[in-house]
Amino acid sequence: MVALIFMSAFGTLALSFWPYLIPFVITIEEAAAPQSSLIFMFWGGVVVFPLMLLYTVVSYGVFRGKAGATTAYPHASGDK
């Protein structure tokens, strides 16, 4: 409940500055990168993110079953 109250208070504080990133100086639109850069990053992410997921799935498939359960080594005191 405390976390919810904190997040609500922080969200209210953030919304009170809308649309300014730096109060009364820079708006969110002025602080953002140019539109062409944002479009380039968006499409780069659309291409790169699925490739990362594909790489993860393929590497999981390659290494699946390669590691097995190991037995513990005996204690140094000689107990077996």
C-alpha positions as CSV (number, residue, x, y, z in Angstrom):
1,M,0.0,0.0,0.0
2,V,2.9,2.3,0.8
3,A,4.4,1.7,-2.6
4,L,1.1,2.5,-4.3
5,I,0.8,5.7,-2.4
6,F,4.4,6.7,-3.3
7,M,3.9,5.9,-7.0
8,S,0.6,7.9,-7.0
9,A,2.3,10.9,-5.4
10,F,5.3,10.7,-7.8
11,G,3.0,10.4,-10.8
12,T,1.0,13.4,-9.7
13,L,4.2,15.4,-9.3
14,A,5.3,14.3,-12.8
15,L,1.9,15.2,-14.3
16,S,2.0,18.6,-12.7
17,F,4.9,19.6,-14.9
18,W,3.3,18.5,-18.1
19,P,4.3,19.3,-21.0
20,Y,7.6,20.6,-19.6
21,L,10.7,18.3,-19.1
22,I,12.5,21.2,-17.3
23,P,9.7,23.3,-15.7
24,F,8.9,26.3,-17.9
25,V,12.0,26.0,-20.0
26,I,12.1,22.9,-22.2
27,T,9.0,21.0,-23.4
28,I,9.1,17.2,-24.1
29,E,9.0,17.9,-27.9
30,E,12.0,20.3,-27.7
31,A,14.0,17.7,-25.6
32,A,13.3,14.8,-28.0
33,A,15.6,13.9,-30.9
34,P,14.6,15.0,-34.4
35,Q,11.8,13.0,-35.9
36,S,14.1,11.4,-38.5
37,S,16.3,10.0,-35.7
38,L,13.3,8.7,-33.7
39,I,12.0,6.9,-36.8
40,F,15.4,5.4,-37.5
41,M,15.7,4.1,-33.9
42,F,12.1,2.7,-34.0
43,W,12.7,0.7,-37.2
44,G,16.1,-0.3,-36.0
45,G,14.4,-1.7,-32.9
46,V,11.7,-3.4,-34.9
47,V,14.5,-5.3,-36.8
48,V,17.0,-5.9,-34.1
49,F,14.7,-7.0,-31.2
50,P,13.2,-10.0,-33.1
51,L,16.8,-11.0,-34.2
52,M,17.9,-11.0,-30.6
53,L,14.9,-13.1,-29.7
54,L,15.6,-15.5,-32.5
55,Y,19.3,-15.7,-31.5
56,T,18.2,-16.5,-27.9
57,V,15.9,-19.3,-29.0
58,V,18.5,-20.8,-31.4
59,S,21.2,-20.7,-28.7
60,Y,18.9,-22.3,-26.2
61,G,18.1,-25.1,-28.7
62,V,21.8,-25.7,-29.4
63,F,22.7,-25.9,-25.7
64,R,19.6,-27.7,-24.4
65,G,20.5,-31.0,-22.8
66,K,24.2,-30.3,-22.8
67,A,24.5,-29.8,-19.0
68,G,23.4,-32.5,-16.7
69,A,23.0,-32.9,-13.0
70,T,26.3,-33.4,-11.2
71,T,26.9,-35.3,-8.0
72,A,28.4,-33.5,-5.1
73,Y,32.1,-34.0,-4.3
74,P,32.8,-35.9,-1.1
75,H,33.8,-33.8,1.9
76,A,37.4,-33.1,2.6
77,S,37.2,-35.0,5.9
78,G,36.9,-38.3,4.0
79,D,33.2,-38.9,4.6
80,K,31.5,-40.7,1.8
